[in-house]
C-alpha cells in the first residue's frame, strides 16, 4: 500500500512538471522546449521569446499551480468539515462575498459616485475585501452557533442574498461596467501581474501551511464532531483555523483570478479515488498535486481552443460530480 502511494506521488509530480513546461511552450506562438529551458536558465534564447516565457507564460503557469492547489485543498477541508461530498470551497459564501466586492467596485462605484474612493483598491482588492468580510461574519456566527450544518445553511442563505444584490447592481449598471463584470465572472489565469503575484504567493502559501496544521483535526472530524471532542479536539479553534485557511485559499484565488468553478469540488474526490485513502496526511499533498496538474491541463486546453478556463473546468468537473452523486446514491440504496 505504501509503495503504491509513493509511486502515485512520483507520477503526479512528474505529470505536474510536464504540464507546467508544456504550458510554457504552448500558446499563440509555439516555443520549442529547448528555448523554454534556455529562457528559464538564462541560456541562449531570442529576447522576444524570453520575454514571452518569463513575463507572461511563467506568471500564468505559476498562478495555475497555486490556484489549482488552493481551490482543491479548500474543497477538501470543507467536505471533511461539513461531512458533505458536495461541499466546495465557496460553500461559506466566500465567492459571493468576493463577487459583491467586485460588483460594488465595477458596477456600484459609478452609481454611487464612489469612483475616487475605490480607485486605488482595484478588482483584486475589492474581491479580497468582500471575502474577508464574509470570514468575519462567519467567524462571529461560528462562536454563537455550535451546529456546523446550521452554519452551512446560513452560508448558503447569505450567498443567495448577496447574489440578489449583485443582480440588482447588474440591472442598474451601464453596458461597459456590466461587460467588465461578466468577464471577471468567467475566471482567468492570465490577468495576474508580476507585482500581484507577490501578494498571491504568500497568501496561498500561508493558507496551505494552515491546512497542514489542520491535518490532525481533519482526520478526527472524519468520525464526527462528538468523537473529535472526546479525543480532546478544540472544535471552535479548529473550525476557526479551517475557515481562515479556506478564506485565504479560495478568497485570494477568487480575488485575483475570478470564480473558477468545479476544481475545489471535484479534485478532492479524484485524489480519494486515486489514493484510495481517507488519511489527510496522504490526501492533502495528493489533492495539491491533483488540483495543480488539472488546472494546468485546463489552461493548456483553453489556450489551444481559445476558450474561458471556467468552461474547461466545468466540462472536466461535472462528470466527477455526477459520478460522486450516483456513487453515493448506490451506497445509500
VOGU-151104 format. One record per residue (C-alpha): residue number from 1; residue in one letter; y negated, z, x negated. Coordinates in nm, 4 decimals. Each point is the difference from the previous one (the first is absolute). Example, Ala and Ser with C-alpha at 12.3 -4.5 7.8 and 13.67 -1.06 7.14 Angstrom:
# VOGU-151104
k_r_Y_Z_X
1_a_0.4500_0.7800_-1.2300;
2_s_-0.3440_-0.0660_-0.1370;
END
This chain:
# VOGU-151104
k_r_Y_Z_X
1_x_0.0000_0.0000_0.0000;
2_x_-0.2397_0.0960_-0.2789;
3_x_0.0803_-0.3181_-0.1951;
4_x_-0.0618_-0.2135_0.3115;
5_x_-0.3378_0.1679_0.0499;
6_x_-0.0933_-0.0614_-0.3649;
7_x_0.0973_-0.3674_0.0268;
8_x_-0.2097_-0.0386_0.3161;
9_x_-0.3024_0.1546_-0.1725;
10_x_0.0380_-0.2377_-0.2951;
11_x_0.0268_-0.2995_0.2364;
12_x_-0.3093_0.1080_0.1954;
13_x_-0.2020_0.0540_-0.3177;
14_x_0.0975_-0.3432_-0.1354;
15_x_-0.0743_-0.1612_0.3391;
16_x_-0.3420_0.1660_0.0186;
17_x_-0.0926_-0.1142_-0.3518;
18_x_0.1217_-0.3553_0.0748;
19_x_-0.2021_-0.0182_0.3243;
20_x_-0.3052_0.1486_-0.1772;
21_x_0.0094_-0.2714_-0.2685;
22_x_0.0690_-0.2690_0.2618;
23_x_-0.3009_0.1205_0.1995;
24_x_-0.2156_-0.0542_-0.3084;
25_x_0.1366_-0.3521_-0.0524;
26_x_-0.0162_-0.1261_0.3594;
27_x_-0.3214_-0.0942_0.1772;
28_x_-0.2317_-0.2901_0.0746;
29_x_0.0437_-0.0903_-0.3675;
30_x_0.3494_0.0555_-0.1407;
31_x_0.0030_0.1664_-0.3413;
32_x_0.2977_-0.0285_-0.2404;
33_x_0.1721_0.3297_-0.0743;
34_x_-0.0817_-0.0436_-0.3691;
35_x_-0.3730_-0.0091_0.0787;
36_x_0.0394_0.3045_0.2256;
37_x_0.1595_0.1924_-0.2857;
38_x_-0.2660_-0.1154_-0.2498;
39_x_-0.2812_0.0972_0.2396;
40_x_0.1455_0.3485_0.0450;
41_x_0.0650_0.0555_-0.3705;
42_x_-0.3166_-0.1629_-0.1364;
43_x_0.1834_-0.3007_-0.1429;
44_x_-0.1035_-0.3639_-0.0137;
45_x_-0.0966_-0.1001_0.3544;
46_x_-0.2707_-0.2220_0.1563;
47_x_-0.3069_0.2066_0.0888;
48_x_-0.0028_-0.1182_0.3620;
49_x_0.3652_0.0897_0.0449;
50_x_-0.0530_0.3427_-0.1562;
51_x_-0.2875_0.0699_0.2430;
52_x_0.2148_-0.0987_0.2993;
53_x_0.2848_0.2256_-0.1147;
54_x_-0.1989_0.3051_-0.1145;
55_x_-0.2957_0.0004_0.2404;
56_x_0.1637_-0.1140_0.3232;
57_x_0.3795_-0.0092_0.0113;
58_x_0.0703_0.3113_-0.2085;
59_x_-0.2234_0.2150_0.2226;
60_x_0.1629_-0.1419_0.3134;
61_x_0.3532_0.0556_-0.1338;
62_x_-0.0811_0.3605_-0.0972;
63_x_-0.1434_0.0566_0.3490;
64_x_0.3200_-0.1421_0.1542;
65_x_0.2143_0.2418_-0.2031;
66_x_-0.2181_0.3000_0.0849;
67_x_-0.0382_-0.0901_0.3688;
68_x_0.3721_-0.0673_0.0452;
69_x_0.0957_0.3283_-0.1658;
70_x_-0.2675_0.2026_0.1801;
71_x_0.0721_-0.1286_0.3515;
72_x_0.3779_0.0294_-0.0456;
73_x_-0.0162_0.3591_-0.1265;
74_x_-0.2383_0.1059_0.2760;
75_x_0.2391_-0.1529_0.2544;
76_x_0.2926_0.1892_-0.1524;
77_x_-0.1950_0.3256_0.0214;
78_x_-0.0938_-0.0486_0.3641;
79_x_0.3508_-0.1024_0.1060;
80_x_0.1455_0.3124_-0.1591;
81_x_-0.2739_0.2340_0.1221;
82_x_0.0158_-0.1188_0.3615;
83_x_0.3755_-0.0686_-0.0155;
84_x_-0.0764_-0.3356_0.1619;
85_x_0.1297_-0.3258_-0.1551;
86_x_-0.2860_-0.1968_0.1572;
87_x_-0.2791_0.2167_-0.1403;
88_x_-0.2248_-0.1882_-0.2426;
89_x_-0.2810_0.0887_-0.2386;
90_x_-0.2592_-0.0521_0.2723;
91_x_0.1674_0.2296_0.2532;
92_x_-0.2671_0.2698_-0.0412;
93_x_-0.2798_-0.2401_0.0920;
94_x_-0.0975_-0.0662_-0.3616;
95_x_-0.0185_-0.3758_0.0553;
96_x_-0.2026_0.0521_0.3176;
97_x_-0.2432_0.2279_-0.1832;
98_x_-0.0397_-0.2587_-0.2755;
99_x_-0.0470_-0.2755_0.2592;
100_x_-0.2680_0.2041_0.1755;
101_x_-0.1824_0.0533_-0.3298;
102_x_0.0049_-0.3735_-0.0726;
103_x_-0.0948_-0.0858_0.3595;
104_x_-0.3000_0.2335_-0.0173;
105_x_-0.0983_-0.1522_-0.3335;
106_x_0.0400_-0.3668_0.0955;
107_x_-0.0502_0.0039_0.3783;
108_x_-0.1866_0.3215_0.0755;
109_x_-0.2606_0.0070_-0.2773;
110_x_-0.1903_-0.3062_0.1306;
111_x_0.0185_0.1331_0.3581;
112_x_-0.1408_0.3432_-0.0868;
113_x_-0.2334_-0.1067_-0.2776;
114_x_0.1998_0.1844_-0.2670;
115_x_0.0192_-0.2837_-0.2516;
116_x_-0.2081_0.1776_-0.2629;
117_x_0.1959_0.3228_0.0365;
118_x_0.3373_-0.1684_-0.0375;
119_x_-0.0985_-0.2699_-0.2501;
120_x_0.1165_0.1954_-0.3034;
121_x_0.3253_0.1183_0.1619;
122_x_0.1866_-0.3315_0.0191;
123_x_0.3027_-0.0926_0.2102;
124_x_0.2421_0.1920_-0.2252;
125_x_-0.2162_0.3116_0.0063;
126_x_-0.0407_-0.0185_0.3774;
127_x_0.3756_-0.0363_0.0508;
128_x_0.0843_0.2873_-0.2345;
129_x_-0.2600_0.2201_0.1697;
130_x_0.1543_-0.0758_0.3396;
131_x_0.3481_0.0810_-0.1298;
132_x_-0.1244_0.3231_-0.1621;
133_x_-0.1622_0.1132_0.3269;
134_x_0.3369_-0.0494_0.1727;
135_x_0.1657_0.2133_-0.2696;
136_x_-0.2456_0.2841_0.0612;
137_x_0.0618_-0.0155_0.3762;
138_x_0.3799_-0.0114_-0.0413;
139_x_-0.0102_0.2872_-0.2506;
140_x_-0.2042_0.2098_0.2438;
141_x_0.2412_-0.0812_0.2835;
142_x_0.2981_0.0743_-0.2235;
143_x_-0.1233_0.3539_-0.0625;
144_x_-0.0174_0.0722_0.3727;
145_x_0.3099_-0.1892_0.1172;
146_x_0.3388_0.0658_-0.1551;
147_x_0.2041_-0.2625_0.1879;
148_x_0.0130_-0.3149_-0.2156;
149_x_0.0759_-0.2252_0.2998;
150_x_-0.3188_0.1160_0.1744;
151_x_-0.1950_-0.1021_-0.3110;
152_x_0.1739_-0.3399_0.0115;
153_x_-0.0986_-0.0519_0.3643;
154_x_-0.3587_0.1101_-0.0679;
155_x_-0.0165_-0.2446_-0.2921;
156_x_0.1132_-0.2833_0.2277;
157_x_-0.2534_0.0966_0.2675;
158_x_-0.2730_0.0207_-0.2620;
159_x_0.0931_-0.3500_-0.1209;
160_x_-0.0259_-0.1352_0.3550;
161_x_-0.3400_0.1597_0.0511;
162_x_-0.1335_-0.1337_-0.3288;
163_x_0.1441_-0.3424_0.0832;
164_x_-0.1997_-0.0008_0.3243;
165_x_-0.3222_0.0788_-0.1898;
166_x_0.0709_-0.2805_-0.2462;
167_x_0.0545_-0.2428_0.2887;
168_x_-0.3356_0.0976_0.1502;
169_x_-0.1697_-0.0626_-0.3354;
170_x_0.1736_-0.3382_-0.0234;
171_x_-0.1162_-0.0936_0.3495;
172_x_-0.3617_0.0888_-0.0802;
173_x_-0.0144_-0.1509_-0.3492;
174_x_-0.1285_-0.3419_-0.1053;
175_x_0.2250_-0.2861_-0.1055;
176_x_-0.0536_0.0409_-0.3755;
177_x_0.0771_0.3732_-0.0022;
178_x_0.3032_-0.0505_0.2251;
179_x_0.1405_-0.2651_-0.2347;
180_x_-0.0418_0.2300_-0.3022;
181_x_0.1813_0.2834_0.1785;
182_x_0.2875_-0.2227_0.1159;
183_x_0.0464_-0.1260_-0.3574;
184_x_0.0210_0.3622_-0.1207;
185_x_0.2672_0.0796_0.2612;
186_x_0.2176_-0.2819_-0.1397;
187_x_0.0445_0.1935_-0.3250;
188_x_-0.0525_-0.1423_-0.3473;
189_x_0.1074_0.0876_-0.3523;
190_x_-0.2579_-0.2260_-0.1638;
191_x_-0.3238_0.1685_0.1047;
192_x_0.0330_0.2940_-0.2411;
193_x_-0.2277_-0.0287_-0.3023;
194_x_0.0644_0.1384_-0.3471;
195_x_-0.2544_0.2784_0.0563;
196_x_0.1660_0.0949_0.3310;
197_x_0.3350_0.0126_-0.1809;
198_x_-0.1337_0.2977_-0.1969;
199_x_-0.0196_0.1877_0.3318;
200_x_0.3180_-0.1407_0.1559;
201_x_0.2305_0.0831_-0.2935;
202_x_-0.0871_0.3736_-0.0358;
203_x_0.0118_0.0536_0.3781;
204_x_0.3435_-0.1630_0.0374;
205_x_0.1372_0.1729_-0.3111;
206_x_-0.1218_0.3365_0.1334;
207_x_0.1687_-0.0718_0.3336;
208_x_0.3270_-0.0936_-0.1734;
209_x_-0.0106_0.3151_-0.2150;
210_x_-0.0460_0.2070_0.3162;
211_x_0.2978_-0.1849_0.1490;
212_x_0.2097_0.1027_-0.3017;
213_x_-0.1071_0.3622_0.0536;
214_x_0.1225_-0.0213_0.3611;
215_x_0.3508_-0.1295_-0.0838;
216_x_0.1633_0.3423_0.0486;
217_x_-0.1824_0.0726_0.3308;
218_x_0.0965_-0.3480_0.1257;
219_x_0.3674_0.0649_-0.0782;
220_x_-0.0176_0.3308_0.1890;
221_x_-0.1784_-0.1632_0.2955;
222_x_0.2923_-0.2396_0.0414;
223_x_0.1831_0.2884_0.1674;
224_x_-0.2938_0.0967_0.2240;
225_x_-0.2973_0.2329_-0.0312;
226_x_0.1930_0.3070_0.1172;
227_x_0.2546_-0.0421_-0.2801;
228_x_-0.2784_-0.0642_-0.2518;
229_x_-0.1706_0.3273_0.1009;
230_x_0.3235_0.1954_-0.0442;
231_x_0.0212_-0.1448_-0.3524;
232_x_-0.3448_0.1395_-0.0790;
233_x_-0.2084_-0.3159_0.0426;
234_x_-0.3672_0.0482_0.0892;
235_x_-0.0230_-0.2540_0.2838;
236_x_-0.3797_0.0003_0.0337;
237_x_-0.0540_-0.0504_-0.3732;
238_x_0.2660_-0.2714_-0.0268;
239_x_-0.1309_-0.1789_0.3071;
240_x_-0.3539_0.0099_-0.1409;
241_x_0.1160_-0.1467_-0.3327;
242_x_0.1880_-0.2768_0.1813;
243_x_-0.3008_-0.0824_0.2202;
244_x_-0.2308_-0.0043_-0.3025;
245_x_0.2384_-0.2186_-0.2023;
246_x_0.0425_-0.2453_0.2889;
247_x_-0.3751_-0.0251_0.0518;
248_x_-0.0601_-0.0606_-0.3702;
249_x_0.2682_-0.2690_-0.0081;
250_x_-0.0390_-0.1780_0.3336;
251_x_-0.3718_0.0723_0.0397;
252_x_-0.0928_-0.1326_-0.3437;
253_x_0.2089_-0.3161_0.0356;
254_x_-0.1427_-0.0644_0.3474;
255_x_-0.3516_0.0544_-0.1297;
256_x_0.0261_-0.2538_-0.2797;
257_x_0.2560_-0.2484_0.1383;
258_x_-0.0310_0.0320_0.3764;
259_x_0.2875_0.0997_0.2310;
260_x_0.3229_-0.1412_-0.1467;
261_x_0.2755_0.0390_0.2549;
262_x_0.3761_0.0593_-0.0080;
263_x_0.0329_0.0789_-0.3731;
264_x_-0.0238_0.3758_0.0577;
265_x_0.2207_-0.0170_0.3059;
266_x_0.2758_-0.2250_-0.1356;
267_x_0.0329_0.0704_-0.3737;
268_x_0.1331_0.3598_0.0273;
269_x_0.2859_-0.1353_0.2121;
270_x_0.0711_-0.2739_-0.2542;
271_x_0.0163_0.2663_-0.2744;
272_x_0.2355_0.2162_0.2105;
273_x_0.2213_-0.3006_0.0628;
274_x_0.0084_-0.1012_-0.3684;
275_x_0.0645_0.3450_-0.1455;
276_x_0.1984_0.1413_0.2943;
277_x_-0.1567_0.3368_-0.0785;
278_x_-0.2296_0.2421_0.1841;
279_x_-0.1005_0.2016_-0.3088;
280_x_-0.3721_-0.0549_-0.0594;
281_x_0.0524_0.0341_-0.3749;
282_x_0.1663_-0.3412_0.0303;
283_x_-0.1815_-0.1348_0.3058;
284_x_-0.3551_0.0566_-0.1288;
285_x_0.0255_-0.2105_-0.3192;
286_x_0.2232_-0.2470_0.1847;
287_x_-0.2627_-0.0392_0.2719;
288_x_-0.2761_-0.0441_-0.2588;
289_x_0.1865_-0.2853_-0.1700;
290_x_0.1092_-0.1594_0.3279;
291_x_-0.3513_0.0060_0.1448;
292_x_-0.1599_-0.1339_-0.3197;
293_x_0.2476_-0.2872_-0.0377;
294_x_-0.0139_-0.1033_0.3668;
295_x_-0.3805_-0.0049_0.0156;
296_x_-0.0062_-0.2065_-0.3208;
297_x_0.2419_-0.2404_0.1714;
298_x_-0.2234_-0.0101_0.3097;
299_x_-0.3015_-0.0776_-0.2193;
300_x_0.1924_-0.2833_-0.1674;
301_x_0.0972_-0.1497_0.3366;
302_x_-0.3545_0.0395_0.1385;
303_x_-0.1403_-0.1893_-0.3009;
304_x_0.2585_-0.2768_0.0220;
305_x_-0.0640_-0.0625_0.3721;
306_x_-0.3666_0.1150_0.0130;
307_x_0.0632_0.2621_0.2686;
308_x_-0.1352_0.3550_0.0562;
309_x_0.2197_0.2563_-0.1742;
310_x_0.0227_0.1985_0.3258;
311_x_0.1786_-0.2908_0.1670;
312_x_0.2620_-0.0065_-0.2773;
313_x_0.0577_0.3771_0.0047;
314_x_0.0484_-0.0156_0.3772;
315_x_0.2533_-0.2839_-0.0247;
316_x_0.1968_0.1951_-0.2614;
317_x_-0.0422_0.3428_0.1592;
318_x_0.0739_-0.0745_0.3661;
319_x_0.3727_-0.0824_-0.0566;
320_x_0.0406_0.3319_-0.1844;
321_x_-0.1621_0.1934_0.2864;
322_x_0.2169_-0.1805_0.2576;
323_x_0.3087_0.0851_-0.2079;
324_x_-0.1039_0.3680_-0.0130;
325_x_-0.0500_0.0149_0.3780;
326_x_0.3350_-0.1693_0.0751;
327_x_0.1802_0.2138_-0.2573;
328_x_-0.1385_0.3228_0.1456;
329_x_0.0892_-0.1102_0.3521;
330_x_0.3605_-0.0766_-0.1009;
331_x_0.0265_0.3413_-0.1713;
332_x_-0.1286_0.1916_0.3030;
333_x_0.2018_-0.1959_0.2593;
END
